[in-house]
Amino acid sequence: MQNNPKFNFPKSFLWGAATSAHQVEGGNHNQWTVWEQESARSLATQAAHKFDDLPGWSRNKRLASTPANYVSARAVDHYRRYKEDFDLLEKMNMNSFRFSVEWSRVEPEEGVWNAAELAHYKSYVTELRKRGIEPILTLFHFTLPVWFAKKGGFLKRKNVDYFVRFAEKVMSELGSSVRFVITINEPTVYAGESFKQGVWPPNLQSTRLLLKVLRNLAYAHKKATKTIKSVQSRAKVSIAHNSTYVYAGDDAVLSRISASVTQWALDDYFLRKVYKSCDFLGINYYFSSRIYGYRIHNPNRQLSDLGWDLAPENIEYALVRLWDKYKLPIMITENGIADEMDEMRKPWLVKTIAGIHNAMKSDVKVIGYMHWSLLDNFEWAYGRWPRFGLAAVDYRTQKRTLRPSAIWFGKAIKHIRKK
Ligand code: BGC
């Protein structure tokens, strides 16, 4: 690709990486940390049963069977090492970075603002700006302050006002340096895992509650957006939606109907509620689903360490579909692969960049690409063994090392950005 003259992205295109506070910072105290303490032992015990058919299981067995794997603890210590981590962005010629502000740090008790934490995030954003890196701020990336969770979190509509107040506080502190704001990361994934699948706190399994939380999250997004704009009128706001591209594997009527119903349920059910109050669409793309009849049968030619079917090229069709339907500029707010050995990440990137480029040639307006993730990080209920980082992190020493694919990616960015 480096020598491929066909790839020419606009100079203003945002090339970057993404993280979230709880997955990298270390030292948090929120609803997740409480749950990690309660669940670590049972997650470790279940690991062999759940993961032993995954491709890299023999490598990860020991770590995945250890309770400490499921406790975020120091994570990758990004809270203290952020400057070193921003150096990595510069090394990869990136001009943007997506991160989240941890609500439980800023408002550890209801209505009590922690000035030192707000100052920390201010310096954090200033440091990015100093390096010419566009900050992309996320307000809610799966973790809630304990006090907010105790009040029922997003299950209660009236609690939305607490989130809006937090958004207002963060914007009044950081807003003058931030142009792009994501209110909520993956509302459908958060609601699905926590209230329907029951695998994330508060571990509920109810379709009624799932739908209720989704409605409240849509309301939270809309209300927060108004407040964000009242503080900072030039802010560009969106959610980050996890989009699966769903397609029929044959032209049987049943396959086609199931594919379009599934696509609607996964994407459009929620996006319809919020897109009118989005300035752009933040899209997280990881996989697609091929449907035969009413079942998902992916080609499974190649799987990531998490057993996810790899179809990076389908990002093109996901982008075209979302653009046709919503006519909003799209930022890819996450995209990446768990690949500890770094054998699949470069081909993944090559196909992804080609897919984005093709979509742009078909007039889809794509404004940026954030790779998940800058660093190896705490992968929620899986803990720390899945390795998504462009930089590998040695959890013992906290040493960061850019993987070969990341070095390649950095050179590619330099080459394909229009002079
Ligand atoms: C989430 C991240 C997560 C990544 C990889 C996305 O669903 O926003 O927090 O680490 O996918 O699973």
Boltz pocket constraint, residues with backbone or C-beta under 6 A from the ligand:
constraints:
  - pocket:
      binder: B
      contacts: [[A, 20], [A, 23], [A, 185], [A, 186], [A, 189], [A, 242], [A, 284], [A, 334], [A, 372], [A, 378], [A, 379], [A, 388]]
      max_distance: 6.0
